[in-house]
């Protein structure tokens, strides 16, 4: 009897362990309940969704960070950014322990968009980077060419991942195809040299024009017809009092990503 009880207990233990491991594996790798490209508003064809989803899947697997496109008619939460977070939680998006992702959410009723990042996505898609990312798809969206805009979004995401892999996430200091927001030392030196050359040229021209003017050494030269003719009057001050007040300069953070208490970062706007 004891053997039967023990055997039954061991079988139950094995079954519980098996299902627990299966559930754990599903939660880590296969817990997502929606595709990476979801069109609830019907602005894309089935073939376009299929192609975009395949590209998003490939990019997500390569960099262990899900690239998501989600299209809705109108957002359900107070803001489109809050709606993006709700969809992320509802459909269990994100890869790895930190559930990394970047999501482009479109709400068609008000033509709103939101770029949301989480986990490793916050490293790749900085505050500055999200703004430049939006510049890649907004022109196409304004022309209602949504497939072109989403393709541009995925292409740009690939560039951002590659830059982050090289240790240079797209940010305020990034050079190359992204517009620079800081001047290099070489740029500053060239600018100073050009300004100095222009100022020197102007000074030399003015000096040449003043060669005919000389200071008179004899007071009589300033008297006309026995009358003292004062052509100018000057006030000369022997002392100056100068007060200097130190005004500390505000230092920029130099870029990076701002996250909320849930670990999400956002950038939103209109298209």
Phi, psi and omega per residue, in radians:
X1 nan -0.766 -3.141
X2 -1.119 -0.639 3.134
X3 -1.126 -0.703 3.122
X4 -1.112 -0.743 3.125
X5 -1.105 -0.781 -3.133
X6 -1.114 -0.738 3.131
X7 -1.107 -0.774 3.117
X8 -1.076 -0.736 3.135
X9 -1.084 -0.758 -3.136
X10 -1.137 -0.702 3.113
X11 -1.093 -0.777 3.111
X12 -1.089 -0.686 -3.140
X13 -1.112 -0.750 3.118
X14 -1.112 -0.758 3.139
X15 -1.099 -0.763 3.122
X16 -1.086 -0.750 3.134
X17 -1.104 -0.725 -3.126
X18 -1.073 -0.852 -3.123
X19 -1.195 -0.570 3.120
X20 -1.161 -0.766 3.119
X21 -1.141 -0.668 3.112
X22 -1.115 -0.733 3.127
X23 -1.161 -0.663 3.130
X24 -1.131 -0.784 3.131
X25 -1.088 -0.693 3.128
X26 -1.135 -0.682 -3.130
X27 -1.164 -0.562 -3.089
X28 -1.466 -0.658 -2.973
X29 -2.029 -0.668 -3.008
X30 -2.115 0.468 -3.067
X31 -1.422 -0.201 -3.111
X32 -1.122 2.327 -3.067
X33 -1.830 0.019 3.097
X34 -2.354 2.816 3.052
X35 -1.246 2.949 3.113
X36 -1.318 -0.460 3.088
X37 -2.051 1.998 -3.085
X38 -2.192 2.173 3.139
X39 -2.036 1.657 3.119
X40 -1.503 -0.181 -3.083
X41 -1.770 -0.152 3.101
X42 1.229 0.629 -3.136
X43 -1.650 -0.134 3.121
X44 -2.082 2.714 3.034
X45 -1.406 2.867 3.120
X46 -1.067 -0.677 3.138
X47 -1.158 -0.705 3.112
X48 -1.106 -0.743 3.102
X49 -1.075 -0.743 -3.121
X50 -1.080 -0.805 -3.124
X51 -1.158 -0.807 3.137
X52 -1.088 -0.711 -3.131
X53 -1.127 -0.705 3.115
X54 -1.100 -0.723 3.112
X55 -1.154 -0.727 3.131
X56 -1.130 -0.691 3.116
X57 -1.092 -0.787 -3.140
X58 -1.098 -0.764 3.139
X59 -1.170 -0.697 -3.138
X60 -1.110 -0.762 -3.135
X61 -1.164 -0.643 -3.101
X62 -1.153 -0.683 -3.044
X63 -1.958 0.130 3.112
X64 0.944 0.730 3.123
X65 -2.637 2.036 -3.048
X66 -1.196 2.351 3.065
X67 -1.847 1.966 -2.960
X68 -2.029 2.444 2.978
X69 -2.172 2.119 -3.110
X70 -2.301 2.189 -3.078
X71 -2.093 2.215 3.135
X72 -2.267 2.878 3.091
X73 -1.336 -0.753 3.079
X74 -2.706 2.639 -3.084
X75 -1.462 2.602 -3.012
X76 -1.639 -0.429 -3.117
X77 -1.565 -3.056 -3.103
X78 -1.117 -0.628 3.139
X79 -2.317 2.865 3.117
X80 -1.209 -0.532 3.104
X81 -1.165 -0.715 3.088
X82 -1.151 -0.601 3.088
X83 -1.135 -0.683 3.105
X84 -1.066 -0.747 3.110
X85 -1.124 -0.675 3.136
X86 -1.142 -0.718 3.109
X87 -1.160 -0.668 3.099
X88 -1.024 -0.791 -3.129
X89 -1.273 -0.733 -3.079
X90 -1.092 -0.696 -3.051
X91 -1.799 0.154 3.053
X92 0.965 0.818 3.105
X93 -1.297 2.824 3.070
X94 1.910 2.535 3.132
X95 -2.007 2.596 3.075
X96 1.394 -3.109 -3.100
X97 -1.106 -0.573 -3.131
X98 -1.661 0.117 3.088
X99 0.879 1.065 -3.062
X100 -1.287 2.424 3.086
X101 -2.900 2.882 2.871
X102 -2.334 2.305 -3.086
X103 -2.177 2.316 2.961
X104 -1.855 1.966 -3.126
X105 -1.900 2.244 3.083
X106 -2.003 2.353 3.016
X107 -2.034 2.000 -2.950
X108 -1.334 -0.509 -3.055
X109 -1.066 -0.724 3.128
X110 -1.922 0.123 -3.098
X111 0.927 0.894 3.104
X112 -1.802 2.624 3.020
X113 -2.348 2.723 3.049
X114 -2.482 2.313 2.994
X115 -1.834 2.081 -3.121
X116 -2.106 2.436 3.093
X117 -2.265 2.688 3.115
X118 -2.619 2.624 3.122
X119 1.106 -2.299 3.126
X120 -1.066 -0.417 3.095
X121 -1.034 -0.510 3.108
X122 -1.204 -0.510 3.089
X123 -1.289 -0.738 -3.079
X124 -1.304 -0.735 -3.033
X125 -1.910 1.522 -3.137
X126 -1.269 3.046 3.099
X127 -1.025 -0.821 3.117
X128 -1.134 -0.731 -3.111
X129 -1.085 -0.653 3.121
X130 -1.093 -0.675 3.115
X131 -1.104 -0.748 3.109
X132 -1.212 -0.575 3.091
X133 -1.103 -0.723 3.118
X134 -1.090 -0.597 3.124
X135 -1.111 -0.366 -3.108
X136 -1.354 -0.493 -3.074
X137 -1.956 -0.343 -3.077
X138 -1.082 -0.703 3.126
X139 -1.012 -0.717 3.128
X140 -1.205 -0.689 3.132
X141 -1.112 -0.644 3.130
X142 -1.122 -0.454 3.086
X143 -1.626 0.123 -3.124
X144 1.101 0.392 3.058
X145 -1.684 1.376 -2.979
X146 -1.250 -0.657 3.122
X147 -1.077 -0.717 3.098
X148 -1.119 -0.727 3.138
X149 -1.125 -0.742 3.131
X150 -1.197 -0.609 3.074
X151 -1.117 -0.726 3.099
X152 -1.110 -0.670 3.101
X153 -1.062 -0.823 -3.139
X154 -1.154 -0.714 3.102
X155 -1.047 -0.776 -3.120
X156 -1.189 -0.640 3.074
X157 -1.032 -0.715 3.114
X158 -1.057 -0.726 3.099
X159 -1.103 -0.723 -3.121
X160 -1.144 -0.737 3.113
X161 -1.079 -0.756 -3.129
X162 -1.103 -0.732 3.114
X163 -1.100 -0.726 3.129
X164 -1.160 -0.647 3.104
X165 -1.092 -0.523 3.121
X166 -1.512 0.091 3.113
X167 1.421 0.241 -3.135
X168 -2.294 1.250 3.102
X169 -0.994 2.582 3.137
X170 -1.101 2.013 -3.092
X171 -2.620 -2.951 -3.045
X172 -1.106 -0.390 -3.096
X173 -1.650 -0.062 -2.982
X174 -1.218 2.385 3.058
X175 -1.843 3.107 3.095
X176 1.818 -2.312 -3.111
X177 -1.278 -0.337 -3.139
X178 -1.543 2.380 -3.117
X179 -1.039 2.310 3.110
X180 -1.357 2.480 3.075
X181 -1.992 -0.022 3.101
X182 -2.268 2.405 3.101
X183 -1.422 2.462 3.071
X184 -1.383 2.939 3.124
X185 -1.065 -0.675 3.127
X186 -1.105 -0.748 3.121
X187 -1.072 -0.716 -3.131
X188 -1.132 -0.778 -3.134
X189 -1.096 -0.738 3.127
X190 -1.106 -0.746 3.135
X191 -1.088 -0.777 3.130
X192 -1.103 -0.739 -3.125
X193 -1.102 -0.729 3.127
X194 -1.129 -0.778 3.125
X195 -1.092 -0.705 3.140
X196 -1.131 -0.734 -3.133
X197 -1.109 -0.727 3.124
X198 -1.127 -0.789 -3.140
X199 -1.106 -0.712 3.129
X200 -1.117 -0.721 3.127
X201 -1.089 -0.750 3.119
X202 -1.107 -0.732 -3.134
X203 -1.113 -0.720 3.138
X204 -1.153 -0.684 3.109
X205 -1.117 -0.771 3.139
X206 -1.145 -0.653 3.131
X207 -1.136 -0.700 3.131
X208 -1.113 -0.636 -3.141
X209 -1.250 -0.320 -3.087
X210 -1.678 0.082 -3.064
X211 -1.177 -0.376 -3.125
X212 -1.402 -0.201 -3.124
X213 -1.637 2.233 -3.141
X214 -2.336 2.627 3.082
X215 -1.396 2.255 3.092
X216 -1.265 2.434 -3.140
X217 -1.755 -0.175 -3.127
X218 -2.041 2.269 -3.079
X219 -1.140 -0.499 -3.118
X220 -1.086 -0.420 3.135
X221 -1.145 -0.302 -3.117
X222 -1.711 0.081 -3.136
X223 -1.860 2.165 -3.138
X224 -2.001 2.094 3.093
X225 1.064 0.637 3.119
X226 1.340 0.042 -3.134
X227 -2.011 2.338 3.122
X228 -1.242 2.101 -3.117
X229 -1.874 1.827 3.121
X230 -1.542 1.989 -3.129
X231 -1.523 -0.347 -3.119
X232 -2.602 2.775 3.086
X233 -2.374 2.361 -3.093
X234 -2.264 2.540 2.970
X235 -1.861 2.138 -3.124
X236 -1.873 2.187 3.108
X237 -1.842 2.305 -3.075
X238 -1.506 -0.423 -3.083
X239 -2.322 2.565 3.053
X240 -2.164 2.443 3.041
X241 -1.982 2.072 -3.088
X242 -2.078 2.247 3.061
X243 -1.895 2.283 3.112
X244 -2.048 2.266 3.127
X245 -2.032 2.168 -3.131
X246 -1.280 2.236 3.096
X247 -2.130 1.802 -3.091
X248 -1.108 2.430 -3.141
X249 -1.438 2.473 3.070
X250 -1.290 2.250 3.141
X251 -1.708 2.214 3.124
X252 -1.258 2.633 -3.125
X253 -1.243 -0.271 3.106
X254 1.430 0.294 3.091
X255 1.859 -2.683 -3.125
X256 1.728 -2.904 -3.065
X257 -2.268 2.307 3.091
X258 -1.690 2.140 -3.125
X259 -2.024 2.702 3.079
X260 -1.603 -3.039 -3.063
X261 -1.109 -0.397 3.129
X262 -1.550 0.018 -3.131
X263 1.467 0.242 -3.138
X264 -1.735 2.586 2.973
X265 -2.163 2.600 -3.013
X266 -2.420 2.713 2.911
X267 -2.609 2.197 -3.053
X268 -2.364 2.866 3.137
X269 3.135 -2.831 -3.137
X270 -1.954 2.728 3.061
X271 -2.292 nan nan
